[in-house]
Amino acid sequence: MRYIPTAPPWPKATRDQITGRTSIEVGMWAHPPRRNELVSDLKRLGSVRRWTARFTTGSGEAMEVLIAAELIELEGERCIVAQTEPAAR
């Protein structure tokens, strides 16, 4: 599933760095198998809220995040609509 930006990208990354690429391709996941867990949860539940992960920002910093996401179909293609925010410390 490739990015279609609808809001500013995650910290210190540009739209050009992410548009049309997958989260794995841009190196967003600090622990890539966690993405597979998210996709599995979305397939099973349809949506998730306050789902935690560790991302790597565009500048290479690690960042704990909370994800709200839903699996949808857009023009015949399965897509993930997600909102991500920094986790409170």
RAGI-V908130 format. One record per pair of residues at least 24 apart in sequence whose C-alpha atoms are under 8 Angstrom apart, sorted by the first residue. I is the first residue (numbers start at 1). J is the second residue. If there is no record, write none. Layout:
i=I j=J
i=I j=J
//
This chain:
i=1 j=78
i=1 j=79
i=1 j=80
i=2 j=79
i=10 j=57
i=10 j=58
i=10 j=84
i=11 j=57
i=11 j=58
i=12 j=57
i=12 j=58
i=12 j=59
i=13 j=57
i=13 j=58
i=13 j=59
i=14 j=58
i=27 j=56
i=28 j=55
i=28 j=56
i=28 j=57
i=28 j=58
i=29 j=53
i=29 j=54
i=29 j=55
i=29 j=56
i=30 j=54
i=30 j=55
i=30 j=56
i=30 j=62
i=31 j=55
i=42 j=69
i=42 j=70
i=42 j=71
i=43 j=71
i=46 j=70
i=46 j=71
i=47 j=71
i=52 j=87
//
